[in-house]
Amino acid sequence: MINGQQCIFIWRTDDIKLSHLEKKVAEDIIAQFNKKSSKESLLTTTVSRVLEYLGLTMDYSKKGKGKISMYKYIKKMLC
């Protein structure tokens, strides 16, 4: 919990997803990771209501609802 809101951090192999209601909180965490990294920019930010991550399309465009699909990923596999 950061600033009274849940911070979600998912790490899978070399893919990371970080979510927090406040953009600045996520940016501060990313800045801390990048500061400790030997690479110039280890993590980058994407601010969007629709996000693609590990083949999933996560759509948070409707208030209070989340929709997760894999339509694009499955279409790529079939073609």
C-alpha positions, -999 to 999 in steps of 0.1 A, spaced: 0 0 0 14 34 -10 -5 66 -2 -35 44 8 -37 27 -26 -27 -7 -36 5 -9 -57 6 -40 -79 40 -53 -91 41 -84 -114 75 -98 -124 77 -126 -149 111 -136 -163 122 -103 -179 88 -86 -181 75 -63 -153 41 -47 -148 37 -20 -122 3 -4 -114 -8 23 -91 -36 48 -91 -11 77 -89 12 80 -119 39 97 -98 42 67 -75 49 44 -104 73 69 -119 92 72 -86 95 34 -83 108 31 -119 133 59 -113 146 40 -83 151 8 -104 167 28 -132 191 45 -107 204 11 -95 207 -3 -130 239 -3 -150 218 3 -181 207 38 -190 170 30 -189 161 -4 -175 123 3 -171 101 26 -191 65 38 -185 33 34 -205 3 53 -193 -28 40 -210 -63 27 -203 -56 -1 -228 -23 -19 -224 -8 -49 -241 14 -71 -218 27 -107 -225 0 -113 -252 -28 -100 -230 -48 -69 -239 -60 -52 -207 -87 -26 -212 -96 -3 -183 -114 23 -204 -148 18 -186 -148 32 -151 -150 4 -125 -145 -24 -151 -115 -43 -165 -115 -64 -196 -87 -89 -204 -85 -106 -237 -60 -124 -259 -77 -119 -293 -47 -102 -310 -22 -128 -297 -44 -158 -307 -49 -143 -342 -11 -140 -346 -7 -177 -336 -33 -188 -362 -21 -168 -391 
